[in-house]
């Protein structure tokens, strides 16, 4: 008998090939999405671990006011700690882009070349990979930076600029405008000897000796003084707190968690959808099953028979999805997103064993388990009950409907009869809406960031001094700028403290004259929910000191995390002179000696930085939107088709009674409009609420504003799209209605 049952499988598959093909497509799309995102994350995480030793990545770095003496270095390294000077100078390229010049690395943070060779003589250089790609520079090209001509001998990357940001406080990478250049020691000194060169940044990378802690090294550095007797240490940043180091792996950890969670939800939905089809199949073959029972076929054999086909379909869908996920259009495509943002060496695709289990084994197991639970009850009826195709009383719930409209009463009762399929449509809508809302949240946040950062920047130029002038440049506004840090879900993010003069014309903040009070910007409010009266604490990592402020108000200023203080109160808090300032804001470009400046930030730089977010996220946004829409379309079409199949006897009967095609549509397909319309009204805001609660964890490593509010037009567009999918599905299913003939009544007679 098992052999006979096996022979039925090809016929069943042939009869419902369209349905099973659609199921295969949905499963494949879900697995593809998960493996594409999670597999790329695993490849980056695994590749980072593999390359760490080759890079010999630093344990951290510190900056000093003046270079350490030989005796200082000897004292700091006697416990086995390694130090490497990574001094740098910024060179302008055509007054449009910037290259940070370093000497070739010998020990720590070594260069990994993707093409060419290291610079070996004066006039040769190696370019950082992302800058070279964005500016279409190749090995052998000539390059002029800082007025000096270089020949590019190699393209590569270093671990301490994996996320190649100009400043640690930058919210986005702008590789079109900022990169690195590596030259010989001799070349570096020759370039530095030219007039008009910017000031050097005295940065040292360190690798801690055995048993040595970062705190111990910092204490030693604090004891080292400058020639004038002041503290030499300017900043001390560990590798864990450095957003440039292993940023890709940290970013992909969130992708991995989100992808796996979403994948499990999708697989459960698939299992439920398949169970609906199998239940429908059992109901439609009730008399056949009863006859088989009468002939002595055992329940376990039938259970195995009805589980086999959906399990095979789930396996094939998982196999296709896994193949697509590990292909160039899956992991390969998602890796390009990482390569287009981070400066990384080429990683070999990592075939994580659990992803193979996830894609190849979980779908059939979930399908088999869900179906076994659902089908078992259906097969527990007696042979006579199955032969007569009796319906249990609970299948048709008795209740009164107060309506004089026959069509209304019929639709409601039909909906209750098909409640299982209706619930599946709503669940499918909710899951697909979660995926769509993730894409829309990304789009809305990035678009708002691009607009708000530009609108909230009222100055044209900000000049941050390394050696402040005594006089404020004419027409400028002085400020005191300091960088602290805060924790956000395990990530350390910079918080800029800006001390303002009364009535600042470049900022809306109006801080009080109190060193314990500060105004917070909207980015901090959106991320942490701060409100007036709250106490907030930020950390000075270089000095291991916390500063607590009472929030006295909020200000609209989107770029980064920022708090505003009265400049006099800020000078008092940080122990500076009464006339001290280290930054000026201007409405026009100033002629300031570059050697006196840490950095110059223009409004154009901020606009470019904000625009990068939209470019970086576009691939993920479109992937989420497309996959979400496909899942919803297929689930809706399949479930509505099941509703019609289950009602074939009734449709055949009313055709005998002379009902026209349009009237039948009103009774059996148009009635589903209520399910979809009401379900969408619930699912869209609910999915938005759930995703808004999850979304902050996706951007916890970025200090930026997080505007997630949708305009009414977006909600309306999503709702109209849902209804459009329904009407298209309903139109397509009209053909199924037409194929049902009055002969169905005769086929189902007792």
C-alpha positions as CSV (number, residue, x, y, z in Angstrom):
1,X,0.0,0.0,0.0
2,X,2.9,2.4,0.7
3,X,4.0,1.8,-2.9
4,X,0.5,2.8,-4.1
5,X,0.5,5.9,-2.0
6,X,4.0,6.9,-3.3
7,X,2.7,6.6,-6.9
8,X,0.0,9.2,-6.0
9,X,2.6,11.9,-5.2
10,X,3.6,12.7,-8.8
11,X,-0.1,13.0,-9.8
12,X,-0.8,15.3,-6.9
13,X,2.2,17.4,-7.7
14,X,1.2,17.7,-11.3
15,X,-2.4,18.6,-10.5
16,X,-1.3,21.4,-8.1
17,X,2.1,22.4,-9.7
18,X,1.3,26.1,-9.7
19,X,0.5,26.1,-6.0
20,X,3.6,24.1,-5.0
21,X,5.7,26.3,-7.3
22,X,4.5,29.4,-5.5
23,X,5.2,27.8,-2.2
24,X,8.7,26.9,-3.3
25,X,9.3,30.5,-4.4
26,X,8.2,31.9,-1.1
27,X,10.4,29.5,0.9
28,X,13.3,30.1,-1.5
29,X,12.9,33.9,-1.1
30,X,12.9,33.8,2.6
31,X,15.9,31.5,2.9
32,X,17.8,33.6,0.3
33,X,17.1,36.8,2.3
34,X,18.3,35.2,5.5
35,X,21.4,33.5,4.1
36,X,22.3,36.5,2.0
37,X,22.3,38.9,5.0
38,X,23.5,36.5,7.7
39,X,26.1,34.7,5.5
40,X,27.7,38.0,4.5
41,X,27.8,38.9,8.2
42,X,29.4,35.6,9.1
43,X,32.0,36.1,6.2
44,X,33.0,39.5,7.5
45,X,33.1,38.4,11.2
46,X,35.1,35.3,10.4
47,X,37.4,37.1,7.9
48,X,38.1,39.8,10.6
49,X,39.2,37.1,13.0
50,X,41.4,35.6,10.4
51,X,43.1,38.8,9.3
52,X,43.6,40.2,12.8
53,X,47.0,38.5,13.2
54,X,48.1,39.4,9.7
55,X,47.3,43.1,10.4
56,X,48.7,42.8,14.0
57,X,45.9,45.1,15.0
58,X,46.6,47.6,17.8
59,X,45.2,47.3,21.3
60,X,44.6,51.1,21.1
61,X,46.2,54.4,20.4
62,X,46.9,57.7,22.2
63,X,47.7,61.2,21.0
64,X,50.2,63.5,22.6
65,X,50.9,67.2,22.5
66,X,54.5,66.6,21.5
67,X,56.5,63.5,20.5
68,X,57.7,61.2,23.2
69,X,61.4,61.2,24.0
70,X,63.5,58.1,23.7
71,X,63.6,57.8,27.5
72,X,59.8,58.1,27.6
73,X,59.4,55.3,25.0
74,X,62.0,53.1,26.9
75,X,60.0,53.5,30.1
76,X,56.7,52.7,28.5
77,X,57.9,49.6,26.7
78,X,60.1,48.0,29.4
79,X,57.1,45.8,30.5
80,X,56.8,44.3,27.0
81,X,54.4,46.8,25.6
82,X,55.0,47.7,22.0
83,X,54.7,51.2,20.6
84,X,54.6,52.4,17.1
85,X,54.6,56.1,16.0
86,X,51.8,56.7,13.5
87,X,52.3,60.4,13.0
88,X,50.2,61.8,10.2
89,X,49.8,65.0,8.1
90,X,46.7,65.9,6.0
91,X,47.3,66.7,2.4
92,X,44.8,68.5,0.2
93,X,44.1,67.1,-3.3
94,X,42.8,69.8,-5.7
95,X,41.2,71.5,-2.7
96,X,38.4,69.0,-2.9
97,X,39.6,65.8,-1.2
98,X,42.0,65.0,1.7
99,X,44.6,62.4,2.0
100,X,46.1,61.6,5.5
101,X,49.8,60.8,5.0
102,X,51.5,58.1,7.1
103,X,54.9,56.4,7.0
104,X,55.0,52.8,6.0
105,X,53.9,50.5,8.9
106,X,56.6,48.1,10.1
107,X,54.9,46.2,13.0
108,X,51.5,47.3,14.2
109,X,48.5,47.9,11.9
110,X,50.4,46.6,8.9
111,X,49.3,47.3,5.4
112,X,47.5,44.4,3.5
113,X,47.9,45.1,-0.2
114,X,45.1,44.2,-2.7
115,X,47.3,45.3,-5.6
116,X,50.8,46.4,-6.3
117,X,53.7,46.8,-3.8
118,X,54.7,49.1,-1.0
119,X,56.4,52.4,-1.6
120,X,60.1,52.0,-1.7
121,X,61.5,55.4,-2.6
122,X,60.8,59.1,-2.5
123,X,57.8,60.0,-4.7
124,X,56.0,56.6,-4.4
125,X,52.9,55.9,-2.4
126,X,50.3,53.3,-1.5
127,X,46.7,54.5,-1.5
128,X,43.9,53.3,0.9
129,X,41.6,51.0,-1.0
130,X,38.2,52.8,-0.7
131,X,39.6,56.2,-1.6
132,X,41.3,54.7,-4.7
133,X,38.0,52.9,-5.7
134,X,35.8,56.0,-5.3
135,X,38.2,58.3,-7.2
136,X,39.1,55.6,-9.8
137,X,42.8,55.6,-9.1
138,X,44.9,52.5,-10.0
139,X,48.4,51.3,-9.6
140,X,50.8,53.3,-11.9
141,X,48.7,56.5,-11.8
142,X,50.2,59.8,-10.9
143,X,48.7,61.7,-8.0
144,X,49.3,65.2,-6.7
145,X,48.6,65.8,-3.0
146,X,49.7,68.8,-0.9
147,X,51.4,70.1,-4.1
148,X,53.6,67.0,-4.2
149,X,53.6,64.5,-7.1
150,X,53.3,60.8,-6.2
151,X,53.3,57.6,-8.2
152,X,50.8,55.0,-6.9
153,X,52.7,51.7,-6.4
154,X,50.0,49.9,-4.5
155,X,46.5,49.8,-3.2
156,X,45.7,48.5,0.3
157,X,44.1,48.8,3.7
158,X,45.0,49.0,7.4
159,X,43.1,47.8,10.4
160,X,43.0,51.1,12.3
161,X,41.1,52.7,9.4
162,X,38.8,49.8,8.5
163,X,36.0,52.4,8.7
164,X,38.0,55.2,7.0
165,X,36.5,58.2,8.9
166,X,38.3,61.5,8.9
167,X,37.4,62.1,12.6
168,X,36.2,59.6,15.1
169,X,33.1,61.7,15.7
170,X,32.1,61.6,12.0
171,X,28.7,59.9,11.6
172,X,29.4,58.5,8.1
173,X,32.3,57.5,5.9
174,X,33.1,59.7,2.9
175,X,35.7,57.8,1.0
176,X,35.1,60.1,-2.1
177,X,36.6,63.0,0.0
178,X,38.9,61.3,2.5
179,X,41.6,58.6,2.3
180,X,45.0,57.5,3.4
181,X,48.4,57.6,1.7
182,X,51.5,55.7,2.8
183,X,55.0,56.7,1.9
184,X,58.6,56.0,2.9
185,X,60.1,57.6,6.0
186,X,62.3,59.8,3.8
187,X,59.4,60.9,1.6
188,X,57.4,61.7,4.7
189,X,60.0,64.0,6.1
190,X,60.6,65.6,2.7
191,X,56.9,66.4,2.3
192,X,56.8,67.8,5.9
193,X,59.7,70.1,5.1
194,X,57.6,72.1,2.5
195,X,56.2,75.4,3.6
196,X,52.5,75.7,4.6
197,X,52.1,72.1,5.7
198,X,49.4,71.4,8.3
199,X,50.3,70.5,11.8
200,X,51.2,66.9,12.5
201,X,49.1,64.7,14.7
202,X,51.3,62.8,17.1
203,X,49.5,59.4,17.3
204,X,51.1,56.3,18.8
205,X,49.6,52.8,18.5
206,X,50.2,50.3,21.2
207,X,50.1,46.5,21.8
208,X,50.0,45.8,25.5
209,X,52.6,43.5,27.1
210,X,51.7,40.3,28.9
211,X,49.6,41.2,32.0
212,X,49.6,44.9,31.3
213,X,46.3,46.8,31.3
214,X,45.3,49.8,29.3
215,X,44.7,51.7,32.5
216,X,48.2,51.1,33.7
217,X,49.6,52.4,30.4
218,X,47.4,55.5,30.6
219,X,48.6,56.3,34.1
220,X,52.2,56.1,32.9
221,X,51.4,58.5,30.0
222,X,49.7,60.9,32.3
223,X,52.9,61.2,34.3
224,X,54.8,62.3,31.1
225,X,54.9,66.1,30.8
226,X,55.6,68.5,27.9
227,X,58.5,70.9,27.9
228,X,56.3,73.5,29.5
229,X,55.3,71.1,32.4
230,X,51.7,70.5,31.3
231,X,50.2,67.1,30.7
232,X,51.3,65.6,27.4
233,X,48.4,63.1,26.9
234,X,45.6,64.5,24.7
235,X,43.5,61.4,24.1
236,X,43.6,57.7,24.9
237,X,41.4,55.3,22.9
238,X,41.3,51.6,23.3
239,X,40.6,49.4,20.2
240,X,37.2,48.5,21.6
241,X,36.2,52.1,21.7
242,X,37.7,52.9,18.3
243,X,34.9,53.0,15.7
244,X,37.4,52.7,12.9
245,X,38.7,49.3,14.1
246,X,36.8,46.1,13.2
247,X,33.7,48.3,12.6
248,X,32.4,46.0,9.8
249,X,32.3,43.0,12.1
250,X,30.5,45.0,14.8
251,X,28.0,46.2,12.3
252,X,27.4,42.7,10.9
253,X,26.7,41.3,14.4
254,X,23.5,43.2,14.4
255,X,22.7,42.0,10.8
256,X,23.3,38.4,11.9
257,X,20.9,38.7,14.9
258,X,18.2,40.5,13.0
259,X,18.5,38.1,10.0
260,X,18.2,34.9,12.1
261,X,15.3,36.2,14.1
262,X,13.4,37.3,11.0
263,X,14.2,34.0,9.3
264,X,12.7,31.9,12.1
265,X,9.5,34.0,11.9
266,X,9.3,33.5,8.2
267,X,9.9,29.7,8.4
268,X,7.1,29.4,11.0
269,X,4.8,31.3,8.7
270,X,5.7,29.0,5.8
271,X,5.0,25.9,7.9
272,X,1.6,27.3,8.8
273,X,0.8,28.1,5.2
274,X,1.8,24.6,4.0
275,X,-0.4,23.1,6.8
276,X,-3.4,25.0,5.4
277,X,-2.9,23.4,2.0
278,X,-2.5,20.0,3.4
279,X,-5.6,20.3,5.5
280,X,-7.5,21.4,2.4
281,X,-6.1,18.4,0.5
282,X,-7.2,16.0,3.3
283,X,-10.7,17.5,3.3
284,X,-11.0,17.3,-0.4
285,X,-9.9,13.7,-0.4
286,X,-11.9,12.7,2.7
287,X,-13.8,9.9,1.0
288,X,-10.6,8.4,-0.5
289,X,-9.0,8.4,2.9
290,X,-12.1,6.7,4.4
291,X,-12.0,4.1,1.8
292,X,-8.3,3.4,2.4
293,X,-9.0,3.1,6.1
294,X,-11.7,0.5,5.3
295,X,-9.1,-1.4,3.2
296,X,-6.8,-1.6,6.3
297,X,-4.4,1.2,5.6
298,X,-2.9,2.5,8.8
299,X,-3.1,6.0,10.0
300,X,0.7,6.4,10.3
301,X,1.1,5.4,6.6
302,X,-1.4,8.1,5.6
303,X,0.2,10.6,7.9
304,X,3.6,9.9,6.3
305,X,2.0,10.2,2.9
306,X,0.4,13.6,3.4
307,X,3.5,15.0,5.1
308,X,5.9,13.8,2.3
309,X,5.0,16.2,-0.5
310,X,5.1,19.5,1.6
311,X,8.3,18.4,3.2
312,X,9.9,17.8,-0.2
313,X,8.6,21.2,-1.4
314,X,10.1,22.8,1.7
315,X,13.4,21.0,1.2
316,X,13.5,22.1,-2.5
317,X,12.6,25.7,-1.6
318,X,15.3,25.6,1.1
319,X,17.9,24.1,-1.4
320,X,17.1,26.8,-4.0
321,X,17.2,29.6,-1.4
322,X,20.5,28.3,0.1
323,X,22.0,28.1,-3.4
324,X,20.9,31.7,-4.2
325,X,22.0,32.9,-0.7
326,X,25.6,31.5,-1.1
327,X,25.8,32.8,-4.7
328,X,27.0,36.2,-6.0
329,X,23.5,37.5,-5.9
330,X,23.2,36.5,-2.2
331,X,26.3,36.7,0.1
332,X,28.3,38.2,-2.8
333,X,25.9,41.1,-3.2
334,X,25.7,41.8,0.5
335,X,29.4,41.6,0.8
336,X,29.7,44.3,-1.8
337,X,27.7,46.5,0.6
338,X,30.4,46.0,3.2
339,X,33.2,46.5,0.7
340,X,31.5,49.7,-0.5
341,X,31.5,51.1,3.0
342,X,34.5,49.7,4.8
343,X,38.1,49.4,3.8
344,X,38.6,45.7,3.9
345,X,40.9,43.1,2.4
346,X,39.2,40.4,0.2
347,X,37.5,37.8,2.4
348,X,36.9,34.2,1.3
349,X,33.2,33.4,1.6
350,X,32.6,31.5,4.9
351,X,30.1,28.7,4.6
352,X,28.9,28.7,8.2
353,X,27.7,25.2,9.1
354,X,24.7,26.4,11.0
355,X,23.5,28.3,7.9
356,X,23.6,25.1,5.8
357,X,21.4,23.5,8.6
358,X,19.2,26.6,8.6
359,X,18.7,26.5,4.9
360,X,18.6,22.8,4.1
361,X,17.3,21.1,7.2
362,X,15.1,23.5,9.1
363,X,12.5,24.1,6.4
364,X,11.6,20.4,5.9
365,X,11.8,19.8,9.7
366,X,9.5,22.7,10.5
367,X,7.2,21.7,7.6
368,X,7.0,18.1,8.8
369,X,6.5,19.1,12.5
370,X,3.8,21.6,11.9
371,X,2.0,19.4,9.4
372,X,2.2,16.3,11.7
373,X,0.5,18.3,14.5
374,X,-2.2,19.7,12.2
375,X,-2.9,16.6,10.1
376,X,-3.0,14.1,13.0
377,X,-6.4,15.4,14.2
378,X,-7.8,15.4,10.7
379,X,-6.9,11.7,10.2
380,X,-8.3,10.7,13.6
381,X,-11.9,10.5,12.4
382,X,-13.7,7.2,11.7
383,X,-13.7,5.6,8.2
384,X,-17.5,6.2,7.9
385,X,-17.2,9.8,8.8
386,X,-14.5,10.4,6.3
387,X,-16.3,8.5,3.5
388,X,-19.4,10.6,4.1
389,X,-17.3,13.8,4.3
390,X,-19.0,14.8,7.5
391,X,-18.2,18.2,8.9
392,X,-18.0,18.6,12.6
393,X,-20.4,21.0,14.3
394,X,-17.6,23.1,15.5
395,X,-16.7,23.8,11.9
396,X,-19.8,25.9,11.4
397,X,-20.1,28.2,14.4
398,X,-23.7,29.1,15.2
399,X,-24.3,32.8,15.8
400,X,-26.9,35.4,14.8
401,X,-26.2,38.1,12.4
402,X,-28.5,41.1,12.4
403,X,-28.6,42.1,8.8
404,X,-31.3,41.9,6.2
405,X,-28.7,41.7,3.4
406,X,-28.2,38.1,2.3
407,X,-24.9,39.0,0.7
408,X,-23.6,40.5,3.9
409,X,-24.7,37.5,6.0
410,X,-23.2,35.0,3.5
411,X,-19.9,36.8,3.4
412,X,-19.6,36.9,7.2
413,X,-20.4,33.2,7.5
414,X,-18.0,32.4,4.7
415,X,-15.3,34.3,6.5
416,X,-15.9,32.4,9.7
417,X,-15.8,29.0,7.9
418,X,-12.5,30.0,6.3
419,X,-11.1,31.6,9.5
420,X,-7.9,29.5,9.3
421,X,-7.1,30.7,5.8
422,X,-8.1,34.3,6.8
423,X,-5.7,34.2,9.8
424,X,-2.9,33.0,7.5
425,X,-3.5,35.9,5.1
426,X,-3.3,38.3,8.1
427,X,-0.2,36.6,9.5
428,X,1.5,36.7,6.1
429,X,0.6,40.3,5.8
430,X,2.1,41.1,9.2
431,X,5.4,39.2,8.5
432,X,5.7,40.9,5.1
433,X,4.9,44.3,6.7
434,X,7.7,43.8,9.2
435,X,10.2,43.3,6.4
436,X,8.7,46.3,4.5
437,X,8.8,48.5,7.6
438,X,12.4,47.7,8.1
439,X,13.2,48.9,4.6
440,X,11.0,52.0,5.0
441,X,12.5,52.9,8.4
442,X,15.9,52.8,6.8
443,X,14.7,55.0,3.9
444,X,12.9,57.5,6.2
445,X,15.8,57.8,8.7
446,X,18.4,58.3,6.0
447,X,16.4,60.8,4.1
448,X,15.6,62.8,7.2
449,X,19.3,62.7,8.2
450,X,20.3,64.0,4.8
451,X,17.8,66.9,5.0
452,X,18.0,67.7,8.7
453,X,21.8,67.8,9.0
454,X,22.0,70.3,6.2
455,X,19.0,72.4,7.5
456,X,20.4,72.5,11.1
457,X,23.9,73.6,10.1
458,X,23.7,77.4,10.0
459,X,27.4,78.1,9.8
460,X,29.4,77.7,6.6
461,X,32.7,76.8,8.3
462,X,33.9,75.5,11.7
463,X,37.6,75.8,12.5
464,X,38.9,73.6,15.4
465,X,42.2,74.9,16.7
466,X,45.2,72.9,17.9
467,X,46.9,76.1,18.8
468,X,44.2,78.7,19.5
469,X,44.8,82.4,18.5
470,X,44.6,85.0,21.2
471,X,42.2,87.1,19.1
472,X,38.9,85.9,17.6
473,X,38.9,86.3,13.8
474,X,36.7,89.2,12.7
475,X,33.1,88.4,12.1
476,X,33.4,84.9,13.7
477,X,31.7,83.4,16.8
478,X,34.0,81.8,19.3
479,X,33.2,78.4,21.0
480,X,34.7,75.9,23.3
481,X,34.5,72.3,21.9
482,X,35.3,69.2,23.9
483,X,34.6,65.5,23.1
484,X,33.1,63.1,25.7
485,X,31.5,59.7,25.2
486,X,28.4,57.7,26.0
487,X,27.4,54.0,25.9
488,X,24.7,52.8,23.5
489,X,23.9,49.1,23.6
490,X,27.5,48.1,24.1
491,X,29.0,50.7,21.7
492,X,31.0,53.8,22.8
493,X,29.8,56.9,20.9
494,X,31.2,60.4,20.9
495,X,29.3,63.3,22.4
496,X,30.4,66.7,21.4
497,X,30.2,69.4,24.1
498,X,30.0,72.9,22.6
499,X,30.3,76.0,24.8
500,X,28.4,78.9,23.3
501,X,28.4,82.6,23.8
502,X,25.1,84.4,24.6
503,X,22.7,84.7,21.7
504,X,24.6,82.4,19.3
505,X,23.5,83.1,15.7
506,X,24.6,79.7,14.5
507,X,22.7,77.5,17.1
508,X,19.2,77.5,18.5
509,X,20.4,76.4,21.9
510,X,20.2,78.9,24.8
511,X,22.1,77.2,27.7
512,X,22.0,78.5,31.2
513,X,25.0,79.9,33.1
514,X,25.6,76.8,35.2
515,X,28.3,74.3,34.9
516,X,25.9,71.4,35.9
517,X,23.3,72.2,33.2
518,X,23.3,71.6,29.5
519,X,21.0,71.6,26.5
520,X,20.9,68.3,24.6
521,X,20.3,68.1,20.8
522,X,17.4,66.2,19.2
523,X,19.7,63.3,18.2
524,X,20.2,62.4,21.9
525,X,16.5,62.9,22.6
526,X,15.5,60.6,19.8
527,X,18.0,57.9,20.8
528,X,17.7,58.0,24.6
529,X,14.5,59.8,25.3
530,X,16.1,62.6,27.4
531,X,13.7,65.3,28.6
532,X,14.1,68.5,30.7
533,X,15.1,67.7,34.3
534,X,16.8,64.4,33.5
535,X,20.4,63.8,34.7
536,X,22.8,62.6,32.0
537,X,26.3,61.4,32.4
538,X,29.1,61.4,29.8
539,X,32.7,60.2,30.1
540,X,36.1,61.7,29.4
541,X,37.9,58.5,28.4
542,X,41.3,60.2,28.3
543,X,41.1,61.2,31.9
544,X,38.7,58.5,33.2
545,X,36.3,61.1,34.5
546,X,32.5,61.3,34.4
547,X,30.6,64.5,34.0
548,X,26.9,64.7,35.0
549,X,24.6,67.3,33.7
550,X,21.0,68.3,34.3
551,X,19.1,68.7,31.0
552,X,17.8,72.3,30.9
553,X,16.3,72.1,27.4
554,X,16.6,70.6,23.9
555,X,17.8,72.1,20.7
556,X,17.3,71.1,17.0
557,X,20.7,70.1,15.8
558,X,20.9,66.8,14.0
559,X,24.6,66.2,13.3
560,X,25.9,63.7,15.8
561,X,25.3,63.6,19.5
562,X,25.8,67.1,20.9
563,X,25.2,69.0,24.1
564,X,25.4,72.8,24.6
565,X,26.7,74.7,27.6
566,X,27.4,78.3,28.4
567,X,31.0,79.0,27.3
568,X,31.9,80.6,30.6
569,X,30.4,77.7,32.6
570,X,32.2,75.2,30.4
571,X,35.5,77.0,30.9
572,X,35.0,76.7,34.6
573,X,34.0,73.0,34.5
574,X,37.1,72.0,32.4
575,X,39.5,74.3,34.2
576,X,40.3,76.6,31.3
577,X,41.1,80.4,31.3
578,X,38.2,82.9,31.2
579,X,39.0,83.9,27.6
580,X,39.8,80.4,26.3
581,X,38.3,79.1,23.1
582,X,39.4,76.4,20.6
583,X,36.8,76.8,17.8
584,X,35.3,79.5,15.7
585,X,32.2,79.4,13.5
586,X,32.1,81.6,10.4
587,X,29.7,82.5,7.6
588,X,32.6,82.6,5.2
589,X,36.0,80.9,4.6
590,X,38.8,82.2,6.7
591,X,42.6,82.4,6.0
592,X,44.0,80.5,9.0
593,X,47.3,78.8,9.0
594,X,46.7,75.1,8.6
595,X,49.4,74.3,11.1
596,X,47.3,75.8,13.9
597,X,44.2,73.7,13.2
598,X,43.1,70.3,14.0
599,X,40.3,70.3,11.4
600,X,38.1,72.4,9.2
601,X,34.5,71.4,8.7
602,X,32.3,73.1,6.2
603,X,28.5,72.9,5.7
604,X,29.2,71.2,2.4
605,X,31.2,68.5,4.2
606,X,28.2,67.8,6.5
607,X,25.8,67.7,3.6
608,X,28.1,65.2,1.8
609,X,28.4,63.1,4.9
610,X,24.6,62.9,5.4
611,X,24.0,62.0,1.8
612,X,26.3,59.0,2.1
613,X,23.8,57.2,4.4
614,X,21.2,57.0,1.6
615,X,23.8,55.6,-0.8
616,X,25.0,53.0,1.7
617,X,21.6,51.8,2.7
618,X,19.9,51.8,-0.7
619,X,20.7,48.1,-1.4
620,X,19.3,46.9,1.9
621,X,16.2,49.1,1.5
622,X,15.3,47.7,-1.9
623,X,16.0,44.1,-0.8
624,X,13.7,44.4,2.1
625,X,10.9,46.1,0.2
626,X,11.0,43.6,-2.7
627,X,11.2,40.5,-0.5
628,X,8.4,41.8,1.7
629,X,6.1,42.5,-1.2
630,X,6.8,39.1,-2.9
631,X,6.1,37.2,0.3
632,X,2.8,39.1,0.8
633,X,1.7,38.6,-2.9
634,X,2.3,34.9,-2.9
635,X,0.7,34.2,0.5
636,X,-2.4,36.2,-0.3
637,X,-2.9,34.6,-3.7
638,X,-2.4,31.1,-2.3
639,X,-4.7,31.5,0.7
640,X,-7.5,33.1,-1.4
641,X,-7.1,30.3,-3.8
642,X,-7.5,27.8,-1.0
643,X,-10.7,29.5,0.2
644,X,-12.2,29.1,-3.3
645,X,-11.1,25.5,-3.5
646,X,-12.7,24.7,-0.2
647,X,-15.9,26.3,-1.3
648,X,-16.1,24.6,-4.7
649,X,-19.1,22.5,-3.7
650,X,-21.1,25.6,-2.7
651,X,-20.0,27.5,-5.8
652,X,-21.1,24.6,-8.0
653,X,-24.4,24.5,-6.2
654,X,-25.3,28.2,-6.7
655,X,-24.3,27.9,-10.3
656,X,-27.0,25.3,-10.6
657,X,-29.4,27.8,-9.0
658,X,-28.5,30.2,-11.8
659,X,-26.3,32.8,-10.0
660,X,-24.2,34.9,-12.5
661,X,-20.4,35.2,-12.4
662,X,-20.5,38.7,-10.9
663,X,-22.8,37.5,-8.1
664,X,-20.5,34.6,-7.3
665,X,-17.6,36.9,-7.1
666,X,-19.4,39.1,-4.7
667,X,-20.2,36.1,-2.5
668,X,-16.8,34.3,-2.5
669,X,-14.0,36.7,-3.5
670,X,-15.2,40.2,-2.8
671,X,-16.0,39.1,0.7
672,X,-12.3,38.7,1.4
673,X,-11.9,42.4,0.9
674,X,-13.1,42.9,4.5
675,X,-10.4,40.6,5.8
676,X,-7.7,42.3,3.9
677,X,-8.9,45.9,4.5
678,X,-9.3,45.4,8.3
679,X,-6.2,43.2,8.6
680,X,-4.1,45.9,6.9
681,X,-5.5,48.6,9.2
682,X,-4.2,46.5,12.1
683,X,-1.0,45.0,10.6
684,X,0.5,48.2,9.2
685,X,0.6,50.2,12.4
686,X,1.4,47.1,14.5
687,X,4.4,46.2,12.3
688,X,5.5,49.8,12.4
689,X,5.3,49.8,16.2
690,X,7.3,46.5,16.5
691,X,9.9,47.6,14.0
692,X,10.3,51.0,15.7
693,X,11.0,49.2,18.9
694,X,13.7,46.9,17.3
695,X,15.2,49.4,14.9
696,X,17.4,51.4,17.4
697,X,19.5,48.2,18.0
698,X,20.3,48.3,14.3
699,X,21.9,51.7,14.5
700,X,23.3,51.5,18.0
701,X,26.9,51.9,16.6
702,X,26.2,55.3,14.9
703,X,25.8,58.7,16.6
704,X,23.1,60.3,14.6
705,X,19.5,61.4,14.7
706,X,16.9,58.8,14.3
707,X,13.7,60.1,12.8
708,X,11.4,57.2,12.1
709,X,8.0,59.0,11.9
710,X,6.2,58.3,8.7
711,X,4.1,61.0,6.9
712,X,0.4,60.1,6.4
713,X,1.2,59.7,2.7
714,X,3.5,56.8,3.4
715,X,0.9,54.9,5.5
716,X,-1.7,55.7,2.8
717,X,0.7,54.4,0.0
718,X,1.3,51.1,1.9
719,X,-2.4,50.6,2.6
720,X,-3.3,51.3,-1.0
721,X,-0.6,48.9,-2.2
722,X,-2.1,46.2,0.0
723,X,-5.5,46.7,-1.5
724,X,-4.0,46.8,-5.0
725,X,-2.4,43.4,-4.3
726,X,-5.8,42.1,-3.2
727,X,-7.6,43.3,-6.3
728,X,-5.0,41.9,-8.6
729,X,-5.1,38.5,-6.8
730,X,-8.9,38.6,-6.9
731,X,-8.9,39.2,-10.6
732,X,-6.5,36.4,-11.3
733,X,-8.6,34.0,-9.2
734,X,-11.7,34.7,-11.3
735,X,-10.4,32.1,-13.7
736,X,-10.5,29.5,-10.8
737,X,-14.1,30.4,-10.2
738,X,-14.9,29.9,-13.9
739,X,-13.3,26.4,-13.9
740,X,-15.7,25.2,-11.2
741,X,-18.7,23.5,-12.9
742,X,-22.1,22.2,-11.6
743,X,-20.6,18.7,-11.9
744,X,-18.9,19.3,-8.5
745,X,-22.2,18.7,-6.8
746,X,-22.5,15.2,-8.4
747,X,-18.9,14.4,-7.5
748,X,-19.6,15.1,-3.8
749,X,-23.0,13.4,-3.5
750,X,-23.3,10.6,-0.9
